[in-house]
Amino acid sequence: MIQKINAPISVNLVYDHKRKSVYPKYIHWDSKTYQVTKIGLHHTYHLGKTLYHVFSIDTPTLFFKLVMNTENLHWSVEEIADGECN
């Protein structure tokens, strides 16, 4: 079931200088830590002058849609899903 939310989230990132990539490795939300097992889509968009990065990630138990605001470097979770049909 997909649930739309807009909540702050803490993210641990990895920067791989050999691949020249940045990706979330762990997320901390709702008093729990989740290890990222797979990164799906990553895209960006502008809202006014602010650039946003959107990551779709899998953890062992949930799917998350994360958004990072590059103006203030704050992260939020916009959607979670448990894999069950609505």
C-alpha distance (Angstrom), angle and dihedral (degrees) to the residues before:
residue distance angle dihedral
M1 . . .
I2 3.80 . .
Q3 3.78 116.6 .
K4 3.81 121.1 -169.0
I5 3.78 113.7 -144.7
N6 3.78 137.8 153.2
A7 3.79 109.5 -145.8
P8 3.79 134.3 145.0
I9 3.79 115.1 -104.4
S10 3.80 136.2 -172.9
V11 3.80 116.7 -127.6
N12 3.80 132.2 -168.0
L13 3.80 109.7 -151.2
V14 3.77 133.1 -161.3
Y15 3.77 122.6 -149.3
D16 3.80 112.6 -158.9
H17 3.81 107.4 -163.3
K18 3.82 92.6 -170.3
R19 3.80 93.4 55.9
K20 3.80 92.5 30.7
S21 3.79 90.7 -132.4
V22 3.78 138.4 130.8
Y23 3.78 121.6 -155.7
P24 3.81 140.3 161.6
K25 3.81 114.6 -100.2
Y26 3.81 102.5 175.3
I27 3.78 133.1 12.6
H28 3.78 127.4 -160.1
W29 3.80 115.2 -153.8
D30 3.78 136.1 149.8
S31 3.84 92.1 4.5
K32 3.83 91.3 -56.5
T33 3.79 134.4 104.1
Y34 3.80 119.2 -138.4
Q35 3.80 125.5 -167.8
V36 3.79 113.9 -138.8
T37 3.80 108.4 -123.8
K38 3.79 99.0 174.5
I39 3.78 137.5 13.2
G40 3.77 114.4 -146.9
L41 3.76 121.7 178.9
H42 3.78 123.1 -0.9
H43 3.78 120.8 -172.1
T44 3.78 140.5 152.0
Y45 3.78 136.0 -138.2
H46 3.78 138.0 178.8
L47 3.77 125.6 -126.5
G48 3.78 104.8 -173.5
K49 3.80 106.4 -45.7
T50 3.80 94.3 -26.1
L51 3.80 120.8 101.2
Y52 3.81 117.4 -148.0
H53 3.81 127.2 -162.8
V54 3.80 117.2 -151.6
F55 3.82 121.3 -161.0
S56 3.79 126.6 -174.1
I57 3.80 108.2 -156.7
D58 3.79 139.7 176.5
T59 3.77 126.9 -143.6
P60 3.81 125.4 -176.8
T61 3.82 90.9 -90.1
L62 3.82 110.1 18.2
F63 3.80 145.0 31.2
F64 3.83 117.4 -131.1
K65 3.79 134.4 -167.0
L66 3.81 106.9 -153.3
V67 3.80 128.5 -169.8
M68 3.80 127.1 -163.1
N69 3.81 120.9 -161.5
T70 3.83 106.8 -146.7
E71 3.80 93.3 -160.0
N72 3.81 94.3 66.0
L73 3.86 100.1 8.8
H74 3.81 91.5 -124.5
W75 3.79 121.0 149.5
S76 3.79 129.2 -147.7
V77 3.77 135.8 -179.3
E78 3.82 111.8 -129.2
E79 3.81 101.5 176.5
I80 3.77 139.1 15.5
A81 3.78 128.0 -172.6
D82 3.78 133.8 -176.6
G83 3.81 96.6 -156.7
E84 3.79 94.8 -105.6
C85 3.79 121.1 123.2
N86 3.82 117.3 -104.0
